[in-house]
Amino acid sequence: MRGTWQGEKYQKIAEQLHRSEGHVRDVASELWEIISDVLREEVNKSNFRSAIERWRFSIISSKFKALLNYGMMKLSSERQK
């Protein structure tokens, strides 16, 4: 994952891990499948980083919305007192 995040080729990743390029491709393929299932979108080596960044943004966005909703409810209940 780190090598892909940094934009490295499978060949370089394989060299760093002392594995064959074919092995790295096979493991990566399984990884993309798992991540695709979790994120509910097609993920591969070329869009991995952008897919994770979109996912992180959606989490932050949803937490921010929940915080805003909580704040608005709290203000509303305080005004009614």
N, C-alpha and C positions, 0 to 999 in steps of 0.2 A: 504494500500500500504506500509506503513512504516513497519508494522509487517512482511509482506512478504519480503520486502527488507532486513530485519534483520534476515531472516530465521526462523521466529517463526511459530509454528504450528497454525492451525485455532483455536484449542481449547484455546490456550493462548490468541490469538487475541480477541476471543469472550469474555473471562473473563475480559480482559482489557477494552472492550467496553460495558460490561454489556449487552451482546446480546447472543443469542443461537449460538452454533456452526453451526447449519443448516442455520441460517440467514446469518452468515458471509460467508459461502460457496456459498450461492445463490448470494449475492452481489458480491463476488469475481468472480464468473462465468460470471456475466454480465460485470464486469470490464475487464476480460481477453478477452472477445469477442470484446469489444470496442477497446482495445489496439491492438488486433490482426488485426482488420480492419485498424487502423491507420498505423501500422508498416508493414502491408501486410505480416505477418508471424504468425504462430501459437504461441501464448503466453499463458502460464499457470503459476501456482504457482512455479513450479520447474525451469522454464527458464526465469522468469520475469526479474530478475536482469541482466542476460547476454544479453537479448534482448534489454533492455534499454541502456546498455553500448555500444552495437553494433550500435544502432541508434545514440547515442551521438557521437561516433567516426565517423560515416558516415557524420554527419553534420559538424563536425570540419574539416574533410578531404575535403569535398566539398568547404567549405569556404577558406581553405588554397589553394586549387587548383585555385579558382577564384582570390585570391590575387596574386598568382604567375603569372597567365595569365595577370592580369592587369599590374603587374610589368614588364613583358616581353614586352607587348604592349607599355608601357610608355618608356622603354629603346629603343625600336625599333624606335619609333617616334622621340625621342631625337637625335638619331644617324643620322637620315635623315635630320636634320636641318643643 
